[in-house]
Amino acid sequence: MPLAAAVVDALIGLVGGLALFLYGMRRVTSAFEALASRGMTKQLGRLTKNRFTSMATGAVTTMVVQSSSITTVVVVGLVSAGVLTLVQSVGIILGANIGTTITAQVIAFPVAKYALLFVAAGFGLQLAARRDVIERTGHAVLGLGLVFLGMDLMGQAMQPLRDAAWLKDALQAAHNPLLGVLMGAVFTALVQSSSATTGLVIVLASQGLIDLRAGAAIVLGANIGTCVTAWLATLGRPIVARQVAWVHVMFNTLGVLVWLPLLGVLVAEATALAPHDVPRQIAHVHTLFNLSTTILLMPLAGWMAKWAEKLAPAKQVAIDGAEAAPAHLDRMYLSAPHTALQQARREIVRLAGMVKPLLLQAVPVVGEASTRVAQDWLQHAEAPRQLHAAILAYLADLSRKDLDEKDAEALSALLQAADHLENIVDTLTVNIALLGTERREQGLELHPETMAGFQDLAAFIGGTIDLSAACLDSLDVEAAKVILDRKDETYRKADTVGRRLARRMIADAPQRLATYRLESDLLDNLRRVSWSARRVARVVVEHGAVIGP
């Protein structure tokens, strides 16, 4: 076969095999993340009492979900929610570097001949599945089969070129440790997967195209490439995401700087652990590097957290009125659906905090003589409207992800909570605002005692909004049940105002019937606002178990 044709065939096989490998890893990751999402969030939030439990938690979590990126996204969500400190997150991130080495250990097994068996078994599990857990297990098994199949295709593609002197000469650059590190970093940044780089190194070493020392240098570079990619991905993301990314960069860079002069020691240890198994030696290099670096740098977790805060300082941005924008919604969380749900829940709590002041200003606006004041109030109402629209768009994007049954229910419940708050805004800015316009156009005068009664009722309903938002934030089901009991007290307060209106109707006052009608409509709309506020608490009562982490 002509050299050019051989190179083209090898390139096609290599690229196709790499694509299968990456696609298989994506299926494995998404399946395990869906299976472990809720438990992962709980464990990361609980098992962080010290640096070592944080490290162990990060390692085990990443071993389960097969993706340090997913672990990082969940950690960013927990730090931004105040559940974890940045220092605690450092331990988890360092542990995640250990957990991700299990991928290299798995793909180092000589199971390529069983790849199609994995594909068939995974597909069979999906067909026969009657439960989500079985179907997702099938996804994971099929994905693992594709990983092994991709490895096999890359190996077959490179086999005809194993004796090609020109290729060996081209790969000689990797024998220079610095160039090997650079090659690994650049390739990993391009394919955005350190596992793919490790897999390719295993293929090249198995075909005799590179030796273990060169492969080790490339693997070290892959550790830098993966964190640089993660850092670039955080540009424009929440500050805490950039801080966590900087921790990752510092950890891997320091690790490479420590081990590069000692590369021979690393190679010797890997060889001693697997004397006649080149793929396993490559996997051991990856594991030994991350394990030893984590143990070595763990005492520096606090130092790295402080430097990360300096490199990505928090910006104090005042968000008020019409300038309000989503504070917790970011597309990076969509890769971990359950974490995205928690971020959406926090944004809905924030929306409730914007709705209450709007309610408290509603009654004075009805009685206000100035049209300009009413217009300014309506302008402020645009902020919660825009935030509600952003929440809906975010949840709509999340609904397109592969959600399990509980996360789908949680998404629906959060949509209900957001819509109930939007209903309050609509009631205030459409119905009640119209009543203010009518009062001014007809020249009606509302008695100060009546206005005081309305203001007292609005304040009580505002308290219901606060309590409902607090329950949605804490997911306290028992407290939410207490809020539902406020219905009776709301009715009593509304009846007191209603009786006062009836007495005013028979009083000798100008335009008393028109005034009574307007005041009755205002009372009805406040009752409607109260109903919507309590419905937020009902969402917690009915769905709190699935909404929570």
C-alpha positions, 0 to 999 in steps of 0.5 A: 500500500502506498505510504500516503494511502496508509497514512490516510487510512491510519488517520481515519481509523485514529480519528474515528476510534478517538470519536468513539472513545469520547462518545463512549465516555460521554455516555458513561459519564451521563449515565453515572451522573444521573444515577448518582446525582442526588446522592452525590450532592448530599455526600459532597455537602456533608462529608467535608468536616476536614481536608482528608474527608473532603479529599476522600469524598471527591475521589469516591464521587469522581470514581462513581460519575467518571468525570471530574468536570461533573464533580467540579460543577456540583462543588461550584454550586455548593460553594455558591450556595454557601454549603461549602467554603472554598477551602473545603472545595479544595479538598474535593477538587484534589480528591477528584484528581485521584478519582479520575485516574480510575478511568485510565486503570479501566481502559488499560485492561486488555478487553478490546475483544469483548467490546462488542459484548459490552455494546450488546449487553448495554443495548439489551439492558436498555431494551429490557429496562422497566426502571430508570436505574436499569436503563441508565446502567445499560447506557453506562455498559454500552458506553464502556463498550464504545470506549473499548471499541474506540481503543481497539480501532485506534490500536488497529489504525496505528499497527501498520505504522508501528515500524514506520521510521518517520513516525517514530522520528516524529514522536521522538520529541516526546522523549524530551520531557518538556516537549512531551508535557507540552504535547500532552497539554496541547492535545488534551486542550484540543480534545478536552479529555485527559482520558482520551490523551491517556488512552492514545498514549496507551495505544502508542506505547502498546505499538512500540511507537513511544517508550514509557518515559515519553508516555509519562511526560505526555500524561503529565502534560495532559493533567495541565491541559485538562485544567487549562481547558476547565479554566478557559471554560469558566470565563464569564462564569460565576466568580467561585467557578473561576476560583475553583478552576484556579485551584485546579490549575495551581494543583496540577501545575505544581504537581508537574513541576515537582515530578518532572525532574523526578520523571525517572522515579515515577517511571521506575515505580510504574514499571515495578508495579506492572513489569510486563504490562505497558498499558498498565504502566501508563495507567499507574503513572497517571495514578501515582502522579495524582495520588502523590501530588494530592498527598503532598499538596493537601497541606497547602489547601488553605494557601491555594484557596487564598491565592485563588481568591486573589486571582479571581476576586469577588466583585460586589455588584449592586443589583436593584430594581430594573437592573436585577439579573439572574444571580445563580443561573449559569449554563455550566450547571446544566451538565449536572441537572440536580445542581442546576435545579438547586440553583434555580430554586435559589433564584426563585427564592430571590424572586420572592424577595423582589415580589414582596416590596412590590406588594407593600407599595401597591396599596399606597400607589392606588391611593397616590394622586401622582401618575408619575409615582404609579409609573415608577412603581410599574417600572420597578415591576419589570425586574421580577418579570425579567427574572421570572422569564430568565428562570423559565428559560433556564428550566426550559433548557434543563428540561431538554437534558436527560432527567430522571423521574424525580428531577423531572418532578422537581423541575415541574414543582419549581416551575409552579413556584415561579409561576405563582410568584409571577401571578402575584406580579401580574395581579399587582401590576395589571389588576391593582394598578388599573384600580389606581388609574380608575380612582384617579380618573374618577376622582374617588377618595379612599378614607385613611382608615380604609387605606390603613386596613388595606396596608395592614392586610398587605403587610400580613400577606407580605409576611406570607411571601417571606415565610413561603420563600424561607420554606422553599429555601430551607425545604422545611415541610413542617413550616410550610404546613404552618403557612398553609394554616395562615389562610384562616387568619388571612380571611379574618383580616380580609373580613375585618376590612370588608366589614369596614367597607360595608360601613363606609358604603352606607356613610354619607360620602360622595360617590360611595357606591363607586368607591365601594366597588373599587375598594371591594375589587382591591380586597379581592385582588389582595386575597388572590395575592395571598392565595398565590403566596400560600401556593408556593408553600404548598409546592414545598409540602407536596414536592419538598422531598424531590426538590431538595439536594 
